[in-house]
Each structure stands twice: as C-alpha cells, then as structure tokens.
Amino acid sequence: MVDLISGRILHTGDGKGADALDEFRRHVRKEGVNIQYVATDISSAFAKSVRENASDAIYVFDHFHVIKLLNDTPDKIRREPVSREVDPAQRRLIKGSRFLLLANSEDIVNHSGMSKLQLALEVNKPLSQAYYLKEDFREVYTCETIDKAEEKLNEWILMAGETAIKPLVKLANTISDAKREILAWYHGKLSTAKVEGINNKIKVMKRNAYEYRDDYYFTLRLFSLHDLSLIHI
C-alpha cells in the first residue's frame, strides 16, 4: 500500500489475497484514518477489501491495467487459430502479428507493419473484432464528461457481448462488473504509476543485494525506500 501523493510505502502484506491487507485495515481503524481516494489494478481481492473497508472512497481501477486487460484478449484469440491453422503462410502471418495487435493503431507508422496487420485481421474475423473493440475502448478515457464516458462504455459492453466470441463475452462481463471503478477515473484520474515505479526500485534493490534472506530486514528496507530516494536526489 502506497501513499498516492508522497509515494511512501505504508504497508506490505504477504500474498495477493484480501487477508494481506488485514493488518493495514486494523491500523486504519485504530488511527481513525479517512481514506478518500484509492487506485488499484483489477484484482478481485483488492476490490473486495476496498469496497468493504473504504466504501465512501473514490475507487479507481488503474487505466493502464484496464487497457492491458483489453490487449490480452486479442492475443488470446490470436493464439487459438495459430494452433489450428494448416496453411503455413497464414500461420506465420497470425503468429507474427502479436506486437502489431498490442500497439495503438496511430503508433504503427511503418507501412509494411500496417499492411501485415490488415492481412492478419482479414483472415480471422474474431481477431479483427477483438482488435477494433480494443481500439474503440480507448475512447472511454477521452470523453468530455463522465456521462458521455458511461454512454460509450455501455455501448462498448453491448457490442463486445454481441460478438458471441467467448473471450470477448468474458471480457465484456468483467468490464461490466468494473464499470463503476473504470468511470471513477473521471473523478480523480488516479493511477498506480507510483506503485509501478516502486516495484522497479525494489527489483533493482534485490539485484544489487543478490536477494535477501531475512524477510523482516527486507521489509524494513522497503519502508526506507522513500527516504533513500530523497537522499539520492
């Protein structure tokens, strides 16, 4: 758990389940802390904990993790025809389109790359639907108002569900369940960027130390990361 303003680590827990936050919740209740804003990735355990213990807070699913979820679905659909495709040329085409599918359309400036992407989409309709839905979803975060964003999101969920493609229907259901937290971005425009930055610092710290044998000492080092960063500046 990280302070969204200062970037200081407030709590570390063991595991990824909701119980990893039990000690943090006890401290919050004891100190009478009023949590106003929360940002997490799309974790059912974290969502359950936040909804139960900080129900009045503005709770946002980090939009980079939401977009990652959108990117993962075309890749899942891509892998299925690769394993079934009998034509070697088409198999190579679809297999080699992974990074083009993950990229935003305006970022593909190479003409050959765009041509290759279009060919891959033409030979596989489910892949084409997944790709264009992924591209269309980004408009949810560029609307003028939250009401327009909600209208766009509802329209997207309906379109994804009507494809009858299992991965897309599953994604539509996941997005529908997370609609409130996705739209909450318009209230706070929060992200977990500070957490991702801290994770990178932790990886560097572990490499420099060739791992830590003592978990308690490692935890103390985590809590001192913020102070060490200030010293380095």
N, C-alpha and C positions, 0 to 999 in steps of 0.2 A: 504494500500500500504506500502510495507516494503523494506528497503534498503537491497539488496541481500548480501552485504558484511558485513555491521555492524549489521544488524538485527534490526535497529531502525525503529519504525513506522513513516512513512512520511505523511500519510493521512488516515482518517477514513471517510467513507461515510454511508449514511442511505439507507439500502436496498441492493439488489443484481443486480439491473439494471444498464445499462450503464450510466445513469444520476447520479449514486452515485459517479462517477469519474469526473464529470464536474468541480468541484472546483479544483481538483488536476491538471487537464489539463490546467486550466487557470493559475495556478501558474507556471507550466512547461513552458508555452509560455511566460509568463511575465519575468521569470528569464533566458530564453534562454537556458534551460537545454537540453542537448543532451542525450537522453536515448538510450543506446547501447544494453542492454540485458533485457528481460522481461520473467518471468515464471509465469504461472497461472494454475489453474485447467481447465478442459474442460467446460468453461462457454461461451455460445454464446454471452452474453452481454459483458463480458470482452474481448473476441476475437474481437468483432466488434469495441470496443473502442481502443484497441491496434493497430489493422490494420489501423484504420482511423487516429490515432494521433501519432503513433510511427512506421510508415510503414518501416523505414530503420533499426529498431532494430532487433536483433536476438530474435525471439519469440518462446519459448518452452512451450509445454504442459507438465506439470509435469508428469513424467513417472509412479509414484505411482498412480496417479489418472487415467491414461490410463489403467493400469493393473486392477485397481478397476472396471473400466467400463467393462473390459473383464471378471472379476469374477462375476459381477452382472448378465450377460447374462445366463450362465449355471444355476444360481439359479432361474431365471425367468422360464426357461424351466423345471426345476425340479418341481416347484410348480404346473405347469399345470397338469402333469399326476397324481400327488398326489391326486388332487381333483376328478379325473375321474377314478382312479384305483379301481377295485372292489375286487381284491384279497388283503385281509388284510396284508398278509405277504409281498407282493411286495410293498404295500403302506407304510408299516413301513420301508422297505429297502430304498426306494427312499427318504422318508421323513428324515430318519436318515443319509443321505449321504451329507448333506449340507456342513458341515465343511471339509469333505474329498474333496469335489469338489472345495472348495476355496483354499485348501492347494496346494503348489507345490508338484509335484509327488515325488521328492527326499526327501521332508520333512516328508513323510509318512513312517516312519521306522517300524511301528508296522505291523506285517504280517496280523493280523486279519483285521486291517483297510484297507490295500491294497486289501485284498480279498473281503471285503464288497463293496469297491469302484468298483472293477471289476464286481461284480454281478449287481450293480445298473446300470452300463454302458451297460451291456449285455441286460438287459430287456428294455432299452429305447434308441433307435438309435439316436434321436435328442439330447438327453442328452450326449451321447457318442461323437457325432460330436462337440458339443459345448465345451466339456471338452478338447478334444485333440486340438482343434483350440486355446483354451485359453493357453494350454501348449506350443503350437507351436509359438505363438505370441512372447513369451519372447526372442526368438532368434533374433528378430528385434533389440534388445538392446545389442546384444553380437557380432555383425558383426565387421570385421576388418576395413571396410571403410563404409562411408555413401552411396556409390554407391551400395555396396552389401546389405546394410540395405534396401535401396529403392527397390531393386530387390526382397528381401524377403517380404517386406511389400506389394508390388503389387501382388505377388503370394498368400499371405495370404488373401487379399481382394477378389481376384478371387475365391479362394476356399470357403470362407465364403458365398459369393454371390450365388455360385452354389448349396449350400445346399437346397435352396428354403425354408428354415425354417425362418419364419417371424422375430423372434428376432435376428437371425444371419444375415439376409439380412439387417435389420435396422442397426445393429452394423457395418457391412461392409461399409454401406453408410456413417455412422458417422466417421469411421476411414479414409475412403477415403477423406472426406472433411477436415479432420485434418492432412492429410499426411505431409504437409509442416512443421507444428508445431511439429509433432512427430519426424520427421527426424532431425529437428533443434537441437535436443538433442546432436547430434554428433558435433555440432559447439561450444556448450557451456557447455553441461552436467549440465544444471541448474535444480534446483528443488525448490519446495515451502516448503522445510523442515523447514526453519526459521519461516515461517508463521504458520505452524502447531505447532511448539514449542511455539510461542507467543500465539496462541489460547488456549493452555493448561495453560499457565501462567494466561491468562485472566479468565479462568474458576475458577482457584484457588483463584484469587483475588476477584472474585464475591462471592464465597462461604465464604471466610473469612469476607467479609463485609456484608453478608446477603443481597446482591443486592444493587444497587444504585438508589436512587430516582431522582437524578439530572443528566440528560444526559450530560450536559456541564462539570460537575465535573468528571463524569466517563470518558469522552473523554480526559480530562487533565491527569487523572491517566494513561490512555493508553499511552499517549505520554511520560510519565515519566518511563514507564516500563523498558526501556533500561538502564537508569541511576540507577534505583533501583537494577537491576541485577548486575551492576558493583560494587555497594556498598556491596552487599551480598558476592561477590567474595572476 
